[in-house]
Amino acid sequence: MTLQALLVVIGLAAMVVMLAADKMRPGMMFFSLVAFFMLAGMITPNEAVAGFSNKGMITVAILFLVSEGVRQSGALANLMRALLPTRKTTVPKALARMLPSVAAISAFLNNTAVVVIFAPMIKKWSEMMNLPSTKFLIPLSFATIVGGVCTLIGTSTNLVVHGMMLDEGLEGFTMFELGKVGVFVALGGIIYLVAVSNWLLPGNKKSAGKESFKEYYYDVLIPPGSHFTGAKIINGALDGLPQMKIRCVKRNGTFIRVGSAFPFEVEENDQLVLAGKSGSIQFLLSVEGVELCCLQHADRDFVKTAVKQVEAVLGARFPGLNKTLGEFDFYRHYGAVVMSVCRNGERIAVDLDNLVLQEGDNLVLLTDGSFIPTWGQSTVFLLLSEVGNFNAPERRRSKRWFAIALLVLMIAGATFGEHLPPVKGVRYDMFFFASITAVLMVWTKLLPSKQYTKYISWDILITIACAFAVSKAMLNSGVADMVAKGIIGISEQYGPMALLAAIYLITNLFTELLTNNAAAALTFPIAIAVSNRLGVEPQPFCVAICMAASASFTTPIGYQTNLIVQSIGGYKFTDFVRIGLPLNIITFLLSIILIPLFWNF
């Protein structure tokens, strides 16, 4: 191994560890690695920045704007309201009605935008229908993923691999070419989710209406002189707090369970952890003798106007990450108080001032009516939804239809324009039609012209741009060729099919631990080196990378939509493993069987 190859291996290993440990955002980590490779002489400055001018990367940025324009038109919210059953139904029937349409939409729009709109609506609808929302939110995320592999624009990973292929002088993918395999993967995934979600996902099927998933927790203080002092808690109930359950009492820093039939006497300065419905907050504000602990930082005027509860999922740009709520002072920054935090399936409502905030935390906020209009378009929150609000804001019907028409024209133009000869060097490809669509959306006010930059995920774009440079460093240093030689040596006697499976599994492992775009960047040069050594066509390996990089089902960290539904659904890590691992296996088998049928080695 040469010195340059050794440095590349060390750099890649450090990046994988840092990303897996979530020590740095992927974009910054990739950019740091590119700078290191440039300093060590593995890539030239021109190679380091080449990805920033790649047409595929810029197309991803434009498609962020197109997806946001469709989202703000209200077309997606109207569609979901039409899909959700209004009569008594079962989980499998409801999923069979929703998931095909969700997958079809995600084939053309950004997956995150689809989940951000649909997830709060599905959660409230499931409560109205007396069904656990936990049966629907993971299937929602997975349906957007399997739908995204059906087209070139369904996920940014497809465009990244497409751009890398063009850089290598290969013929890229057409709009629906990946659908030869993707459609079968989507159908298999949807059938699997409809069949098993009711059994593998948490939530009591017999008494959903009484499930704890509908409980909201409230931390209240018994102040000196309260008439509750001396009252008895029996079987978790306390006179004067009807329809509220006392889960535990914090006294002198110690938590005491009080759910038994043995009476427990309340004392001054006790903190009671109450469980009730989402609307219980107004009742607690009117009860004399208790004080909501979350209001200790708020002023009296806020208490008078705080009439709404909002769920907020923290994004990577939230300024209070890795700080405690006491250090950050959420009320001073955003004019709202944090009532509880849901993390990894656990709802935390006590001692919040000492809780360290993390990306993906789901905060239940007490707010006034101006919070969502003020912060609804902010990128610091992945999702904002009013607790108890099922209907999304109405938009003008003309805007909804105009947004849909623009989307259809963009897809049709990109599909058929590829077959037209270039005119004066202009190719009628995805970039061409996406650019026109985005500009029309801005000029017709589907998108606010002065705020368009906030709808672009810059970290994803930097990751994609730097991925080209990292791949070039792996090729220039010989690391890709070295790894390819090792893979060929292990599976040489089994032929290209075994190598295809190896490339898929390596990519899929990376996407579960890191991100989809990072996984594609690391395995693409290996796939090119494998095909060159064998003297076979690289297209089958590139398709395998597209499928494997998107198939992030076993962990919530590999795909942003998984992180969103984990937060608002209160899922545990093991919930994703239980339902996601079999889907990973199904996707792997379908891909390995079907890819050689459509792309020859």
Salt bridges, closest charged atoms under 4 A:
GLU68 OE2 - ARG71 NH2 2.61
GLU127 OE1 - LYS124 NZ 3.96
GLU215 OE2 - ARG247 NH2 2.40
GLU265 OE1 - LYS232 NZ 3.57
GLU267 OE2 - ARG251 NH1 3.48
ASP270 OD2 - ARG251 NH2 2.70
GLU311 OE2 - LYS123 NZ 2.95
ASP329 OD2 - ARG332 NE 3.84
ASP353 OD2 - HIS297 NE2 3.40
GLU359 OE1 - ARG25 NH1 2.97
ASP361 OD2 - ARG343 NH2 2.56
GLU386 OE2 - LYS308 NZ 3.35
GLU394 OE2 - ARG81 NH2 3.24
GLU394 OE1 - ARG400 NH1 3.58
ASP429 OD2 - LYS55 NZ 3.00
ASP459 OD2 - ARG25 NH2 3.70
ASP481 OD2 - ARG533 NH2 2.94
ASP575 OD1 - ARG578 NH1 2.99
